[in-house]
Amino acid sequence: MLLRLAVTITKKADRWFISFKIKTEPQVTEKSVDLVGVDLGVKSRFFTFNW
């Protein structure tokens, strides 16, 4: 069920942009798989050079 709606229209550098902001009620759904993810971060660095 949709509770709120806000619309913003802007023009920047001769281009038009539209954004929607909505708020809804959360819906409870059943889990199909029990899964946990762990973010280990970036382990290596990547550099490029243009000589």
C-alpha positions as CSV (number, residue, x, y, z in Angstrom):
1,M,0.0,0.0,0.0
2,L,1.4,3.4,-1.0
3,L,1.5,5.9,1.8
4,R,3.2,9.0,0.4
5,L,4.5,10.3,-2.9
6,A,6.7,13.2,-3.6
7,V,7.9,14.3,-7.1
8,T,10.7,16.6,-7.9
9,I,11.4,18.0,-11.4
10,T,14.6,19.9,-12.0
11,K,16.4,21.3,-15.0
12,K,20.2,21.5,-15.1
13,A,22.3,22.4,-18.1
14,D,19.4,22.1,-20.5
15,R,18.5,18.6,-19.2
16,W,15.4,17.7,-17.3
17,F,15.4,15.3,-14.3
18,I,12.5,13.8,-12.4
19,S,12.7,11.9,-9.1
20,F,10.1,10.1,-7.2
21,K,10.1,9.5,-3.4
22,I,7.6,7.0,-2.0
23,K,7.0,5.4,1.3
24,T,5.3,2.1,1.6
25,E,4.4,-0.4,4.4
26,P,6.9,-3.3,4.7
27,Q,5.7,-6.6,3.4
28,V,6.6,-9.8,5.3
29,T,7.7,-12.6,3.0
30,E,8.8,-16.1,3.8
31,K,12.5,-17.0,3.5
32,S,13.4,-19.5,0.9
33,V,17.1,-19.9,2.0
34,D,19.0,-19.0,5.2
35,L,22.0,-17.1,4.0
36,V,24.6,-14.8,5.6
37,G,27.0,-12.6,3.7
38,V,30.3,-11.2,5.0
39,D,32.0,-8.3,3.4
40,L,35.8,-8.7,3.6
41,G,36.7,-5.5,1.9
42,V,39.2,-4.8,-0.8
43,K,42.2,-7.1,-0.4
44,S,44.3,-5.8,-3.4
45,R,45.0,-2.5,-5.0
46,F,44.8,-1.8,-8.7
47,F,46.7,1.0,-10.4
48,T,46.9,2.1,-14.0
49,F,49.4,4.5,-15.5
50,N,49.3,6.1,-18.8
51,W,53.0,6.8,-19.8
